[in-house]
Amino acid sequence: MEKDPIGFRQRVAQRIKLGRIWVWIEQGKLLFKADVQSETLEQIYLEGVYTQSRRAGKGYGSRCLSQLSRTLLASAGSLCVLVNEQNPKAQLFHRKAGYAMRGYYDTIYLQTAH
């Protein structure tokens, strides 16, 4: 978002339009969010999983992720969640929700020539 705020907003707007951002909002506050990064009949990739910090550790995020996982698995064979390897709290959160580490990937940012 810091490097490309316009592009970021365009990508988020497109995901919202396609129904690929799942949220729980209560009294105008975002409590949980997850983005469907890509989707095929075989696999759905999630990223951007967020739980409001005040609610962290109280089970809200786990319940939301579990419900979302059940919903999405009705239309795909498996789920994959992308988690930053430098965020051990997020890794633990996903392990508690039943996800297992399968491998690492690298992010490469490409810039088009102007």
C-alpha positions as CSV (number, residue, x, y, z in Angstrom):
1,M,0.0,0.0,0.0
2,E,2.8,2.4,0.8
3,K,4.6,1.8,-2.5
4,D,1.6,1.8,-4.8
5,P,-1.5,3.2,-3.0
6,I,-3.5,3.8,-6.2
7,G,-2.8,0.2,-7.4
8,F,-3.5,-1.2,-4.0
9,R,-6.9,0.5,-3.9
10,Q,-7.7,-0.6,-7.4
11,R,-6.9,-4.2,-6.5
12,V,-9.0,-4.1,-3.3
13,A,-11.9,-2.5,-5.2
14,Q,-11.7,-5.3,-7.8
15,R,-11.7,-8.0,-5.1
16,I,-14.7,-6.4,-3.4
17,K,-16.5,-6.2,-6.7
18,L,-15.9,-9.9,-7.3
19,G,-17.0,-10.8,-3.7
20,R,-13.5,-12.0,-2.8
21,I,-13.0,-10.1,0.4
22,W,-14.7,-11.6,3.5
23,V,-15.3,-9.4,6.5
24,W,-17.0,-9.3,9.9
25,I,-18.0,-5.8,10.8
26,E,-19.8,-4.9,14.0
27,Q,-20.9,-1.4,15.0
28,G,-18.9,0.0,12.1
29,K,-15.6,-1.7,13.3
30,L,-13.7,-4.3,11.2
31,L,-13.2,-7.3,13.4
32,F,-12.1,-9.9,10.8
33,K,-11.0,-9.8,7.2
34,A,-9.7,-12.3,4.7
35,D,-9.0,-11.9,1.0
36,V,-9.4,-14.6,-1.7
37,Q,-6.2,-14.0,-3.6
38,S,-7.0,-16.6,-6.3
39,E,-9.4,-19.4,-6.9
40,T,-9.7,-22.5,-9.0
41,L,-11.9,-25.6,-8.7
42,E,-9.0,-27.3,-7.1
43,Q,-7.6,-24.7,-4.7
44,I,-8.4,-21.3,-3.1
45,Y,-5.6,-19.1,-1.9
46,L,-6.3,-16.8,1.0
47,E,-4.2,-13.9,2.2
48,G,-4.6,-10.7,4.2
49,V,-6.2,-12.5,7.1
50,Y,-6.8,-9.9,9.9
51,T,-8.3,-10.0,13.3
52,Q,-8.8,-6.8,15.3
53,S,-6.0,-6.6,17.9
54,R,-8.5,-6.0,20.7
55,R,-10.1,-9.4,19.9
56,A,-6.8,-11.3,19.3
57,G,-6.4,-14.4,21.4
58,K,-10.1,-14.6,22.3
59,G,-11.1,-17.0,19.5
60,Y,-12.9,-14.6,17.2
61,G,-10.4,-14.9,14.4
62,S,-10.3,-18.7,14.7
63,R,-14.0,-19.0,14.5
64,C,-14.2,-16.7,11.5
65,L,-11.4,-18.5,9.7
66,S,-12.9,-21.9,10.5
67,Q,-16.3,-20.8,9.2
68,L,-14.8,-19.2,6.1
69,S,-12.8,-22.3,5.4
70,R,-15.9,-24.5,5.6
71,T,-17.7,-22.2,3.3
72,L,-14.9,-22.1,0.7
73,L,-14.2,-25.8,0.8
74,A,-17.7,-26.4,-0.5
75,S,-16.5,-25.1,-3.8
76,A,-12.8,-26.1,-3.9
77,G,-10.7,-29.2,-3.1
78,S,-8.3,-27.4,-0.8
79,L,-7.3,-24.1,0.8
80,C,-4.0,-22.4,1.0
81,V,-3.3,-19.5,3.3
82,L,-0.3,-17.2,2.5
83,V,1.4,-16.2,5.8
84,N,4.5,-14.1,6.2
85,E,7.3,-16.3,7.5
86,Q,8.5,-13.4,9.7
87,N,5.2,-13.3,11.6
88,P,5.3,-16.2,14.1
89,K,2.0,-15.1,15.7
90,A,0.2,-15.4,12.4
91,Q,1.8,-18.8,11.8
92,L,0.6,-20.0,15.2
93,F,-2.9,-18.6,14.6
94,H,-3.2,-20.6,11.3
95,R,-1.8,-23.8,12.9
96,K,-4.4,-23.5,15.6
97,A,-7.1,-23.2,12.9
98,G,-5.9,-26.5,11.5
99,Y,-3.6,-25.3,8.7
100,A,-0.2,-26.9,8.2
101,M,3.0,-25.5,6.8
102,R,3.5,-26.8,3.2
103,G,6.4,-24.7,1.9
104,Y,7.9,-21.3,1.3
105,Y,7.5,-18.9,-1.6
106,D,9.2,-15.7,-2.6
107,T,7.5,-12.5,-3.6
108,I,9.0,-10.7,-6.5
109,Y,7.9,-7.2,-7.4
110,L,8.1,-6.3,-11.0
111,Q,7.9,-2.8,-12.4
112,T,6.9,-1.9,-15.9
113,A,9.1,0.3,-18.0
114,H,7.7,3.8,-18.3
